[in-house]
Each structure stands twice: as C-alpha cells, then as structure tokens.
Amino acid sequence: MPELPEVETVRRGLIPRLEGRRVTRLIQRRAYLRVALPDDFAARVEGRRIDALDRRAKYLLLRLDDGQTLVIHLGMSGRMTLVPSREANSRPFETHDHVVIEVDDGWQVRFNDARRFGLMLLLPTAAVETHKLFRHLGPEPLEAAFDATSFAARLAGKRTPIKSALLDQTVLVGVGNIYACEALHIAGISPRRIASTIRGERAARLLDAIKTVLERSILDGGSTLRDHAQPDGELGYFQTRFAVYDKEGQPCPGCDCGKGVRRFVQAGRSTFWCPSRQK
Ligand SMILES: [Zn+2]
C-alpha cells in the first residue's frame, strides 16, 4: 500500500507534467473504484486548468481553475503512469487502467488500480477540509509548524500504546506501520510505552525520528513494498533501507544486544523492534 512518502513522490513526479496544464480529455474506463467515479466526470474536468497539486495525508488534491478539487487516493495498489505525447495514442491501455487524464501538450496520466480500493472525487475546493474524509485528520508530520509541543499535546491523555497512537490518523497523518516501527526504533522508544508518557524531550526525539524516516524515504523516491510505480512511466524500485521493518531475526542495527530484531503482533499489525534498545 502506498504510504505518505510514495504519495508525496507521485505528487512531485506529476507536478512538472500537470501543473498549469489544461485537461483536454478524460477517459473513464469503468464506473466504480472503491466508490462510484464522479457523475459527468469527463465533462466536469475537461477544459479545466490544473492550477496546483497538493497533498493532504495520503490524498492527492488536484486544484482545478473552476473552484473544484479532484481528490485522488491510490488505495492499496493504485499507481500513476505518465505516458509521453508521442506514445499517448499508440500505447495500449492495461487491463486496470481505469482513468486517463490527457493534458494540452498531449501527455497522459493513467491511473491503474488492480484492486480498485482507490478513490476519485470531485469536491468544491472550499469544502475539502470539512468533508468526512478530511475533517477528522490530524496534522501533517512534515509541516514545520507541527513541533514537539503540539505532538505531546495530541498524545496527552492517550492510554493506548504509542505504536497504536502513531497509526491513529486523528493524532497525526501519514505514519503507517512501517514508519511507526522505524521511527520508534530510531528514537529508542518501546512500541508498548503508553502514549501519554511521550512528552518533553522524548516527544521531541520521536517527532524528530518520524520526520527523519519520512523525509529520507521521500528523498529515496518513495519506498515500496509491492508493485507501486514511479510516475515516470517506470515501475518503482524496491526500497531496502529499513532498519527493523520486516527484519525479524536479523542483526539489530546500532545495537549490541546480540538478539536481533524481534516481532510481535500489536493491534493486529506486526511490530518490529529491539527490546534492549527501545524503552
Ligand atoms: Zn538490539
């Protein structure tokens, strides 16, 4: 499943091809993804200029020049493929290419989603933040304004383990299972520690680790665990720089415990960690 760094990578890859471009054609090849695609989808998007590509949590937000926002979620398996103008008319569609957006220089973006958990919605831009998909969302971890004090304030009173709190999108967005494990390892904090005890220096250390793992992964072009494509028409490469995630039994990085990375199941998800290093 694409995580925040992958979505951010897709956004950055799409910007040079889409921003400021006018949509000349929208081809809709099925009626539904997770939910129905917008009514009169092509008619409402064709002719519109894409003024900006933003991201909120794992949603891409294409700001159109008529006050609409096209909201896109990649779901479990969604990917974007850029097709250069010279190939746009000759390259055959793949089975799971569901929506194609063509812009005024002839380039296409093809949205492919084999499992169809993806989502596309057209919303009035002014109503996005209050829409039911967005209104409960916590802050963006990479925003400079989100500091250790605000982080600790969001954890205050939470009696759940910190690992679960990090996955709670009302606390903060975009930290999935992989990044929660990695950040807790870097910060030396036990995944079992009660969230409300993370404050002061410990909160600063953990938030710093979260920002570090996310930014590092964005720089790598988005880590990927399965068939997630880079938006340059190529299949994304596989990221192997995780320290503990999916490394059960392997040597524990930066630690002389000699026991290796451990795994246990927490709230239905695998947690990877080192009990010696993380307290
Ligand atoms: Zn260790």
Boltz pocket constraint, residues with backbone or C-beta under 6 A from the ligand:
constraints:
  - pocket:
      binder: B
      contacts: [[A, 252], [A, 253], [A, 255], [A, 256], [A, 257], [A, 258], [A, 259], [A, 260], [A, 274], [A, 275], [A, 276], [A, 277]]
      max_distance: 6.0
